[in-house]
Amino acid sequence: MSLFDRTILALMIGPIKAAFSLSDVQIGLLLGIAFSVAYSLLSLPMARLADHGNRKLLIIGGVTLWCVCTMASGASASFSMLLVLRLGLAVGEAVLTPAAYSLIGDLFPLQHRSMAASIYSASAYVGMPIAYFGGGAMIHYIELNGLGAALESIPTWRIILLLAGLPGIVLVALYALTTREPQREGRSDGITAAPLKVVLAQLSHRRKLYPGLFMGSAIAGVAGNAVSNWFVELLKRDFEWDVGQAGWIVGLVTFVAGITGSLGAPLLTRRLRARGRDDAVVLVSIGCFLLALVCLGAGPIQPNPEFRLALMCAGMIGALGGSTNIMVSMQEVAPMQMRATFVAIFFLTIGIVGQSVGPIAVPLFERWFFAGDGHLGLSISLVCAATLCPGLLLLFWIRTAFAAEARAGFPAVSEG
């Protein structure tokens, strides 16, 4: 549901632009920086809470907050109000993944954690297609049939945002009633976590490995976020598809790419590792990002819709698979006492770099290189090429260091 509530806004770029007289750059701010900076900066303190405190209560509070902010966004009276509520959505969502990865470490034995983390990552990509499928269908239905005389004067995008937050409220209530906080692995008191100075020492002593993993994925993540936020709008503008048709197609592509990439890349990594490849994580991620570079560099400018969709689907498999593969590796790379914190640092870099830059880079490239709107596909292609290349170089740079650490046996804690 987190990706559902986060993504639904991308279906309604046109109506929201018209309602508040916005430019593509302002839409990029709304989709990117307004959400991702708050999400990223809060992920680390929320992870420290997850490493120390009750993760069930954190998840309940976070889900409730983001659902309320999604519903309240439908009543926004101005662009600035919508921006503030987008920040509230980010605050709520910042809790979920660090807490979830910490729970996975305590609910599953070591040999099953990578698979469990992969399934969790893949499930996240169900929310995005649901937003495209369901949101597009809802918008199409309401625009054709309405919801009765009482709601006739309310713009469709406001109704959609109000409805989008309701399922999460129901699900968090079920979660609260049916789950319990598990015992933390290796700890009898359930609250001990690594002090912050130990986390910083761990990063400092491996200053090539960890920054390379985090930044390589984050820089490449700009491409994935550029595509996911502008894909529907690109199809509407280039092929004159309505939001229902574009939403259905993008939902299908995103579902296939998300599930295939987030499950397939870690599976291939496990098989290569079983054959003795200590650098399997980095090797598979390099292959994924190379696929993304070729397909996302060429896909958005193809005149044939079927060929364009095929290339962009393959490119998204690469982008999502490579990023997910590195995130899943935190179950092995990060010491148990600081696992949630490491996941949060990963999302901090992904958010500040990938999620902030991706959505706004597209309209900025369009403005800088093409003097205005009308070249959305070319701008997406340029953003993808300009970011996947340095991401790949960083992964090549750390490949040897990763293999050496893997042979030594992850994870060793550095003291002081």
C-alpha positions in Angstrom: 0.0 0.0 0.0 2.9 2.4 0.5 3.8 2.4 -3.2 0.1 2.6 -4.1 -0.4 5.8 -2.1 3.0 7.1 -3.4 2.4 6.4 -7.0 -1.3 7.3 -7.5 -0.4 11.0 -8.0 1.5 10.2 -11.2 -1.8 9.2 -12.9 -3.2 12.6 -12.3 -0.5 15.0 -13.5 -2.7 16.7 -16.0 -5.7 17.5 -13.8 -3.5 18.6 -10.9 -1.4 20.9 -13.2 -4.7 22.4 -14.5 -6.2 22.8 -11.0 -3.2 24.8 -9.6 -1.7 26.1 -12.9 1.6 24.2 -12.4 4.5 23.6 -14.7 6.2 20.2 -15.3 9.0 21.3 -13.0 6.6 21.9 -10.1 5.0 18.5 -10.8 8.6 17.1 -10.6 9.1 18.7 -7.2 5.8 17.3 -6.0 6.6 13.7 -7.2 10.2 13.8 -6.3 11.9 16.2 -3.8 8.8 16.9 -1.7 8.5 13.2 -0.9 12.0 11.8 -1.1 14.0 14.3 1.0 11.7 13.9 4.0 11.5 10.2 3.4 15.3 9.8 3.2 16.2 12.1 6.1 13.8 10.4 8.4 14.6 6.8 7.4 17.8 6.8 9.5 16.3 8.0 12.8 13.3 5.7 12.2 15.7 2.8 11.7 17.5 3.6 14.9 14.1 3.3 16.6 13.5 0.0 14.8 16.8 -1.3 16.0 16.0 -0.4 19.6 12.2 -0.3 20.0 8.9 -1.9 19.2 8.7 -2.3 15.4 5.0 -3.3 15.4 4.0 0.0 16.9 6.2 1.9 14.6 4.6 0.3 11.6 1.1 0.9 12.9 1.9 4.6 13.4 3.6 5.1 10.1 0.9 3.4 8.0 -1.9 5.4 9.8 -0.1 8.7 9.1 0.6 8.1 5.4 -3.0 7.0 4.8 -4.5 10.0 6.5 -2.2 12.3 4.5 -3.1 10.6 1.2 -6.8 11.1 2.0 -6.3 14.7 3.1 -4.5 15.5 -0.1 -7.8 15.3 -1.9 -8.9 18.3 0.0 -5.9 20.4 -0.8 -6.7 24.1 -1.5 -3.3 25.0 -2.9 -0.1 23.6 -4.3 1.7 24.4 -1.0 -0.9 22.4 1.0 -0.5 19.5 -1.3 3.3 19.8 -0.9 3.0 19.7 2.9 0.7 16.6 2.8 3.2 14.9 0.5 5.8 15.5 3.2 3.5 13.9 5.8 3.1 10.9 3.5 6.9 10.6 3.4 7.2 10.7 7.2 4.8 7.8 7.5 6.4 5.7 4.8 9.9 6.3 6.3 9.1 3.8 9.1 8.1 0.8 7.0 11.1 -0.7 5.3 13.7 -0.3 8.0 11.3 -1.9 10.5 10.3 -4.6 8.0 13.9 -5.6 7.3 14.7 -5.7 11.0 11.7 -8.0 11.5 12.8 -10.3 8.7 16.1 -10.8 10.4 14.4 -12.0 13.5 11.6 -14.0 11.9 13.7 -16.1 9.4 16.9 -18.2 9.8 20.0 -17.0 8.0 19.7 -19.3 5.0 16.1 -18.0 4.3 16.6 -14.3 4.9 17.7 -13.4 1.3 14.5 -15.1 -0.1 12.3 -13.4 2.5 13.8 -10.0 1.8 13.4 -10.6 -2.0 9.7 -11.5 -1.5 9.2 -8.4 0.6 10.8 -6.3 -2.1 8.7 -7.9 -4.8 5.5 -7.4 -2.9 6.2 -3.6 -2.9 6.0 -3.6 -6.7 2.5 -5.0 -6.4 1.4 -1.6 -5.0 2.6 0.4 -8.0 0.8 -1.7 -10.6 -2.4 -1.7 -8.5 -2.1 2.1 -8.5 -1.8 2.1 -12.3 -4.5 -0.6 -12.9 -7.0 0.4 -10.2 -6.4 4.1 -10.3 -6.6 4.3 -14.1 -9.8 2.2 -14.1 -11.4 4.3 -11.3 -10.5 7.6 -13.1 -12.0 6.2 -16.3 -15.2 5.0 -14.7 -15.8 8.2 -12.7 -15.1 10.4 -15.7 -17.6 8.4 -17.8 -20.3 7.6 -15.2 -19.8 10.0 -12.2 -20.6 9.1 -8.6 -24.0 10.7 -8.3 -25.3 14.3 -8.1 -23.8 14.9 -4.6 -20.3 14.4 -5.8 -20.7 15.7 -9.4 -19.0 19.0 -8.6 -15.9 17.4 -7.0 -12.9 16.9 -9.4 -12.1 13.3 -10.0 -8.5 13.6 -8.8 -9.8 14.7 -5.3 -12.1 11.7 -5.1 -9.4 9.3 -6.1 -7.0 10.5 -3.4 -9.7 10.2 -0.8 -10.4 6.7 -1.8 -6.8 5.7 -2.1 -6.1 6.0 1.6 -9.0 3.8 2.8 -7.5 0.3 2.1 -4.4 1.1 4.2 -6.5 2.0 7.2 -8.3 -1.4 7.0 -5.0 -3.3 6.5 -3.2 -1.6 9.4 -6.1 -2.4 11.7 -5.9 -6.1 10.7 -2.1 -6.0 11.3 -2.5 -4.5 14.7 -5.0 -7.3 15.7 -3.2 -10.3 14.3 0.6 -9.8 14.8 3.0 -9.6 17.7 6.5 -8.2 18.2 9.1 -11.0 17.8 12.1 -11.7 20.1 15.2 -10.1 18.6 17.9 -12.5 17.4 20.6 -13.2 19.9 19.2 -10.8 22.5 17.3 -11.8 25.6 16.2 -8.3 26.5 14.9 -7.5 23.0 16.2 -3.9 22.9 20.0 -3.9 22.6 21.3 -2.5 19.3 24.7 -1.4 18.1 25.6 2.2 19.3 25.8 4.8 16.6 29.6 5.1 17.0 29.9 1.4 16.1 27.8 1.9 13.0 30.0 4.8 12.0 33.1 2.7 12.6 31.7 0.0 10.4 31.2 2.5 7.6 34.5 4.1 8.1 36.5 0.9 8.0 34.9 -0.1 4.8 34.8 3.3 3.2 35.1 1.9 -0.3 32.6 -1.0 -0.1 29.6 0.6 1.6 29.6 4.0 -0.2 30.1 2.2 -3.5 27.1 -0.1 -2.9 24.9 2.7 -1.7 25.8 5.4 -4.3 26.1 3.0 -7.2 22.5 1.9 -6.7 21.3 5.4 -5.8 22.8 7.1 -9.0 21.3 4.3 -11.2 18.1 4.7 -9.3 17.6 8.2 -10.9 16.8 6.3 -14.1 14.1 4.1 -12.5 12.4 7.0 -10.8 12.5 9.1 -14.0 10.7 6.4 -15.9 8.2 5.4 -13.2 7.0 8.9 -12.5 6.7 10.0 -16.2 5.8 6.8 -17.9 2.0 7.3 -18.0 2.3 10.9 -19.0 4.7 9.9 -21.8 2.2 7.5 -23.3 -0.6 10.0 -23.0 1.4 12.7 -24.8 3.0 10.6 -27.5 0.2 8.2 -28.4 -2.8 10.2 -27.2 -4.0 7.4 -24.9 -6.4 8.2 -22.2 -5.4 7.7 -18.5 -7.3 4.4 -18.3 -5.5 2.8 -21.2 -2.1 4.3 -20.2 -2.5 3.3 -16.6 -3.5 -0.3 -17.5 -0.4 -0.7 -19.8 2.0 0.9 -17.4 0.6 -1.2 -14.5 1.2 -4.4 -16.5 4.7 -3.4 -17.4 5.5 -2.4 -13.9 4.1 -5.6 -12.4 6.1 -7.8 -14.8 9.3 -5.8 -14.3 9.0 -5.4 -10.6 8.3 -9.1 -9.9 10.8 -10.4 -12.4 13.6 -8.0 -11.4 13.2 -8.1 -7.6 12.9 -12.0 -7.5 15.1 -12.9 -10.5 18.2 -10.8 -9.7 18.6 -12.2 -6.1 17.9 -15.7 -7.3 20.6 -15.5 -9.9 22.9 -14.1 -7.3 22.3 -17.0 -5.0 23.0 -19.5 -7.8 26.3 -17.8 -8.8 27.3 -17.7 -5.1 26.6 -21.4 -4.8 29.0 -21.9 -7.8 31.8 -20.0 -5.9 31.4 -16.4 -7.2 32.2 -14.3 -4.2 31.3 -11.1 -6.2 27.9 -12.5 -7.2 25.9 -9.5 -5.8 27.9 -6.9 -7.6 28.3 -9.0 -10.8 24.5 -9.5 -11.2 23.8 -5.9 -10.4 26.2 -4.8 -13.1 24.5 -7.0 -15.6 21.1 -5.6 -14.5 22.2 -2.0 -14.9 23.8 -2.7 -18.3 20.4 -4.0 -19.5 18.7 -0.9 -18.1 21.2 1.4 -19.8 20.6 -0.1 -23.2 16.8 -0.4 -23.0 15.9 2.8 -21.1 18.3 4.8 -23.2 16.6 3.7 -26.4 13.0 2.8 -25.3 11.4 6.1 -24.6 12.0 7.5 -28.1 10.8 4.5 -30.1 7.8 5.5 -32.4 6.3 2.0 -32.3 4.3 1.6 -29.1 4.8 -2.2 -28.8 8.5 -2.0 -29.3 8.8 1.0 -26.9 6.9 -0.9 -24.2 9.0 -4.1 -24.7 12.2 -2.1 -24.3 11.1 -0.1 -21.3 9.8 -3.3 -19.6 13.2 -4.9 -20.1 15.0 -1.7 -18.9 12.8 -1.6 -15.7 13.6 -5.2 -15.0 17.3 -4.3 -15.1 16.9 -1.1 -13.0 14.6 -2.6 -10.3 16.5 -5.9 -10.3 19.9 -4.3 -9.7 18.7 -2.0 -7.0 16.7 -4.7 -5.2 19.7 -7.1 -5.4 21.9 -4.6 -3.5 19.2 -3.9 -1.0 18.6 -7.6 -0.3 22.4 -8.0 0.2 22.1 -5.9 3.4 20.8 -9.1 5.1 24.4 -10.5 4.6 26.5 -7.4 4.4 25.1 -5.6 7.5 25.8 -7.0 11.0 22.6 -8.1 12.8 22.8 -5.3 15.4 22.7 -2.6 12.8 20.7 -4.2 10.0 17.8 -1.7 10.0 20.2 1.2 10.2 22.1 0.0 7.1 18.8 -0.4 5.2 17.9 3.1 6.2 21.3 4.4 5.0 20.6 2.6 1.7 17.2 4.3 1.4 18.7 7.6 2.5 21.1 7.6 -0.5 18.4 6.2 -2.8 15.9 8.9 -1.7 18.2 11.9 -1.8 19.8 11.0 -5.1 17.4 8.7 -7.0 13.9 9.7 -5.9 14.7 13.4 -5.6 16.6 13.8 -8.8 14.8 11.4 -11.1 11.3 13.1 -11.3 12.6 16.6 -11.6 15.6 15.8 -13.9 13.2 15.0 -16.7 11.5 18.4 -17.0 14.7 20.2 -16.3 16.5 18.3 -19.1 13.5 19.1 -21.4 13.8 22.8 -20.5 17.6 23.0 -20.7 18.2 21.0 -23.9 15.0 21.4 -25.8 13.7 24.8 -24.7 10.4 23.7 -23.3 7.8 20.9 -23.3 7.4 18.5 -26.2 10.4 16.3 -25.9 9.5 14.2 -22.9 10.8 10.9 -24.3 14.2 12.3 -25.3 14.6 13.8 -21.9 13.8 10.5 -20.2 16.4 8.7 -22.4 19.1 11.3 -21.6 18.4 11.1 -17.9 18.7 7.3 -17.9 22.0 7.3 -19.9 23.5 10.1 -17.8 22.9 8.3 -14.5 23.3 4.6 -15.3 26.8 5.1 -16.6 28.3 6.5 -13.4 26.3 3.9 -11.4 27.9 1.1 -13.4 31.4 2.6 -12.9 31.0 2.6 -9.1 29.9 -1.0 -9.1 33.0 -2.0 -11.2 35.1 0.0 -8.8 34.0 -2.0 -5.7 33.7 -5.4 -7.2 37.1 -6.7 -5.9 36.6 -5.2 -2.5 33.2 -6.9 -2.2 34.6 -10.3 -3.2 37.4 -10.0 -0.6 34.9 -9.1 2.2 32.6 -12.0 1.1 35.6 -14.5 1.3 36.4 -13.2 4.8 32.8 -13.8 5.9 30.2 -11.1 6.2 29.4 -9.5 8.5 32.3 -8.6 10.8 31.7 -5.7 13.2 34.4 -3.0 13.3 34.9 -1.6 16.8 36.0 2.0 17.4 
